[in-house]
């Protein structure tokens, strides 16, 4: 046995102390390098395209060829044809994806609201557990709120401006191994995000940032590029091409880890401002027929003219075609690098977009089909054939389905069900709920908002608590009237009444659960 | 060369005004963010954010002080250097104050188009020069600025050591 000299002991001790210090000071490094686990589990890749309405995808029968690459990808995936978002904008919609809970359960109602504290551990990253290398990235700062809230369950959290044009003042990369550097500089001190405080934490850096960002946006060359090349999410500039290449590089990096990866990538595109590249800028100069839909009396003015909405729709469709092409490139790269062979790819969106009834956008009071119907495609490792599922499904179903795919026994609360095609039953009579409630306090009863129940062929929409509006219902038959042109609430009163009871009973039960949990 | 710069006793009140304004603004914003951070950060991580903020505040205070010292060295002595604690203090209040104001105006969307921003900078400089001129002529204004600088100096005994500790913490995080 070799004896250790005092000098050797000092060296060993110093190395041990140094190692411990590195691990303590660099938590992301320590957390990524774990003992290998059972190799049978597939990688999980969740790609969320923000604001992608299923009703604008040729995959689902739209009149423009907006999604040839998704169509191709669908050839080896499970395609869900009646899939719904749980809400109409990012905060509640994303929270439902991540927690498997309805909006009235998790209560992320207003734009910068987190989910209720007791649901912090109720998320897909915790579900995946430490046997997965959990990677998360979003360009949407409302979604970023949740990645921060679930920070303890994420091993590698890429800052939102990753793969973006670098504002020289975003100083987080001074210490790229320290995730707190980005939070300190890019979020707090430079104040680029303004998620939870409107002002920059540093007066000088905040002032310089204003000059750099606004100066950049008004530079004539950049102004031109913004029309065709560069995208903007309200906080930083980026090119989709570079973002997707960055994603692929990240995947290659994490695929080399001993553990399977669990990736959640929530992209800003095709959210407005729509910025298709030049290649896509002349698409769809057609005469797509859109049914005339009058301005909705419950929507907030100002109303957009039909011609204006048609123009917005065309650019949105071009932008979808653009990001669809980038998605296709990403899938091809993953296939070429072999990552796809053992990866379950889940493609979905947090909500859709409206171009009708005088409304452009998604945050309005109207929860018509284009804003709630979102795509869902799931490609399982080795899958070569397409499977179409027409039963109604919801974004809250993702969490229980992930548990099944990853073969994990979960005791997490969920309002979702196992998806058909992956072990779940195709229940055509299942009720689906969605809501908009940004005017409500998180812990109060839900008095103001729009609430939706979709069941079998009918859809009930309740507007309540808005100024001058109380308990106004609309009923549509989605089978005979998919464009929601004829309100049947008066002519089919029994159905309307039955669905009202079901909707209000479910909402009030959720209210009681939240209020009693809060009292505890 | 040394004669072209003000003495340390004249520099310290100006530095203390800059520090109080920059660190103070950051402290308020820090408290604003704290409720959100408590949702997902540990106290240790929040302390690291405070360290980044503290070092940034020190750097911005020193940079602005450096600009004022450079101006004092280049301009005729009676313009700035001879009465640095008073005139420099007035300029420090104006320059740092205009930054706080610009941040506020941008939030309430009253900053105006970028084309006007050079006017902003020019306006802030002219206002600072006017204030320093008034301060040297109107006794009560001058005494108020000097008094502020003197009173604020005590904060340097807290802020500067805090920043030094923060530098050590951040260097450790960068190096290891």
Interface residues (C-beta under 8 A of the other chain):
Chain A: X18 X21 X22 X25 X26 X114 X117 X120 X148 X149 X150 X151 X152 X174 X175 X178 X180 X181 X183 X184 X185 X188 X189 X191 X194 X195 X196 X197 X198 X199 X200 X201 X202 X203 X204 X205 X206 X207 X210 X211 X214 X215 X218
Chain B: X21 X22 X25 X26 X29 X30 X32 X33 X35 X36 X39 X40 X41 X45 X48 X49 X52 X53 X56 X57 X60 X63 X64 X96 X99 X100 X102 X103 X104 X106 X107 X111 X113 X114 X117 X170 X172 X173 X174 X176
